[in-house]
Amino acid sequence: MNESVGQEDKIEIRIPSRTGYEKVAMVVAEVIAQKMGMPEARREDLSTALSEAILNAMEHGNQMNEEQQVVVTFSLAADKLLVAVSDQGQGFHPPEGMPNLEDKIEGNSPARGWGWFLMEQLVDQVEVVPSANGGTSVRLVVMLEGKVTQTNG
């Protein structure tokens, strides 16, 4: 069921930098994606990528400062869903390249650091831009049909 969406409807939520609150945004994303007619597998991919983006914003952007918020903006268009996750921190530069699985398994590099790579695999586009409030905004794009090339911006 693909319910009608306006020219570009926007929904914005603000959550504190406290783990657990990312689930609120995941529920909102599920409802929006379902309303747009997105298949279940794509909704699950979006939910996972969104969770990762929010947790990164809390940890790396806002340094888990509960007084700083993560702003999640959903922009609904006829052919895609754009989700912007913005922090109030000092900025973020995504890692380049694919993580080295062997190094991680052998303990030669930290076990963490898969989030960015994971996001790029789950949605159609991922980009990082400075946000208006001085922090960083990670944009996740999910096309309703087809898959486009991921970009880092």
C-alpha positions as CSV (number, residue, x, y, z in Angstrom):
1,M,0.0,0.0,0.0
2,N,1.6,3.2,-1.2
3,E,-0.3,6.0,0.5
4,S,-0.2,9.4,-1.1
5,V,2.7,11.6,0.0
6,G,2.8,15.4,-0.5
7,Q,5.3,17.2,-2.8
8,E,7.9,16.6,0.0
9,D,6.5,15.9,3.4
10,K,8.9,16.4,6.3
11,I,8.9,15.0,9.8
12,E,11.4,15.9,12.4
13,I,12.1,14.3,15.8
14,R,14.6,15.3,18.5
15,I,16.1,12.8,20.9
16,P,18.6,13.0,23.7
17,S,22.0,11.5,23.3
18,R,21.1,8.5,25.4
19,T,21.2,4.9,24.0
20,G,17.8,3.4,23.7
21,Y,16.2,6.5,22.2
22,E,17.4,5.5,18.8
23,K,14.5,3.0,18.9
24,V,12.0,5.8,18.8
25,A,13.4,7.0,15.5
26,M,13.5,3.4,14.2
27,V,9.7,3.1,14.9
28,V,9.0,6.4,13.1
29,A,11.1,5.2,10.1
30,E,9.2,1.9,10.0
31,V,5.8,3.7,9.9
32,I,6.9,6.2,7.3
33,A,8.6,3.5,5.1
34,Q,5.6,1.3,5.3
35,K,3.3,4.2,4.4
36,M,5.4,4.8,1.3
37,G,5.1,1.2,0.2
38,M,8.7,0.2,0.9
39,P,9.2,-3.6,1.0
40,E,9.9,-5.2,4.4
41,A,13.5,-6.1,3.6
42,R,14.2,-2.4,2.7
43,R,12.5,-1.2,5.8
44,E,14.7,-3.5,7.9
45,D,17.8,-2.2,6.1
46,L,16.8,1.4,6.7
47,S,16.1,0.7,10.4
48,T,19.6,-0.8,10.9
49,A,21.4,2.0,9.0
50,L,19.4,4.6,10.9
51,S,20.2,3.1,14.2
52,E,23.9,3.1,13.4
53,A,23.8,6.7,12.2
54,I,22.0,7.8,15.4
55,L,24.4,5.9,17.7
56,N,27.3,7.5,15.8
57,A,25.8,10.9,16.3
58,M,25.3,10.3,20.0
59,E,28.8,8.8,20.6
60,H,31.1,10.5,18.1
61,G,29.2,13.8,17.5
62,N,27.6,14.6,20.9
63,Q,30.2,12.6,23.0
64,M,27.2,11.0,24.8
65,N,26.3,14.4,26.3
66,E,22.7,13.9,27.2
67,E,22.0,17.6,27.0
68,Q,22.8,17.6,23.3
69,Q,20.2,16.3,21.0
70,V,20.2,14.2,17.8
71,V,17.8,15.6,15.3
72,V,16.3,13.1,12.8
73,T,14.6,14.6,9.8
74,F,12.6,12.4,7.4
75,S,11.9,13.9,4.0
76,L,9.4,11.9,2.0
77,A,9.3,12.3,-1.8
78,A,7.4,10.3,-4.4
79,D,10.5,8.2,-5.4
80,K,12.7,8.2,-2.2
81,L,13.0,8.7,1.5
82,L,15.8,10.9,2.7
83,V,16.7,10.7,6.4
84,A,19.1,13.2,7.9
85,V,20.7,12.5,11.3
86,S,22.3,15.6,12.8
87,D,24.3,16.0,15.9
88,Q,25.5,19.1,17.8
89,G,29.1,18.0,18.1
90,Q,32.5,19.0,16.6
91,G,32.1,17.2,13.2
92,F,32.8,13.8,11.9
93,H,34.8,12.4,9.0
94,P,33.8,8.9,7.8
95,P,36.4,6.2,7.4
96,E,37.6,5.5,3.9
97,G,37.6,2.0,2.4
98,M,36.4,-1.3,3.7
99,P,37.4,-2.4,7.2
100,N,40.0,-5.2,7.2
101,L,38.1,-8.3,8.6
102,E,41.3,-10.3,9.2
103,D,42.9,-7.6,11.2
104,K,39.7,-7.3,13.3
105,I,39.4,-11.0,13.9
106,E,43.1,-11.3,14.8
107,G,42.9,-8.4,17.2
108,N,45.3,-6.2,15.2
109,S,42.7,-3.5,14.9
110,P,39.7,-2.5,17.0
111,A,36.6,-4.7,16.7
112,R,34.5,-1.6,16.2
113,G,34.4,0.5,13.1
114,W,32.0,-1.4,10.9
115,G,29.1,1.1,11.1
116,W,29.9,3.3,8.2
117,F,30.6,0.4,5.9
118,L,27.4,-1.2,7.1
119,M,25.3,1.9,6.3
120,E,26.7,2.1,2.8
121,Q,25.6,-1.5,2.2
122,L,22.1,-1.1,3.5
123,V,20.9,2.1,1.9
124,D,21.2,3.7,-1.6
125,Q,23.2,6.7,-0.6
126,V,25.1,7.9,2.4
127,E,26.7,11.3,2.7
128,V,28.2,13.5,5.4
129,V,27.6,17.2,5.4
130,P,28.2,20.0,8.0
131,S,24.9,20.7,9.7
132,A,23.4,24.1,10.2
133,N,23.9,23.9,14.0
134,G,27.7,23.4,13.7
135,G,27.6,19.6,14.0
136,T,27.4,17.0,11.4
137,S,24.6,15.6,9.4
138,V,24.6,12.1,7.9
139,R,22.1,11.7,5.1
140,L,20.7,8.3,4.3
141,V,18.7,7.9,1.0
142,V,16.5,5.0,0.2
143,M,15.1,4.9,-3.3
144,L,11.6,3.3,-3.6
145,E,12.6,1.5,-6.8
146,G,16.0,0.4,-8.0
147,K,19.4,1.0,-6.4
148,V,21.8,3.8,-7.1
149,T,25.5,4.2,-6.5
150,Q,26.6,5.1,-3.0
151,T,28.4,8.4,-2.5
152,N,30.4,10.0,0.3
153,G,30.2,13.7,0.2
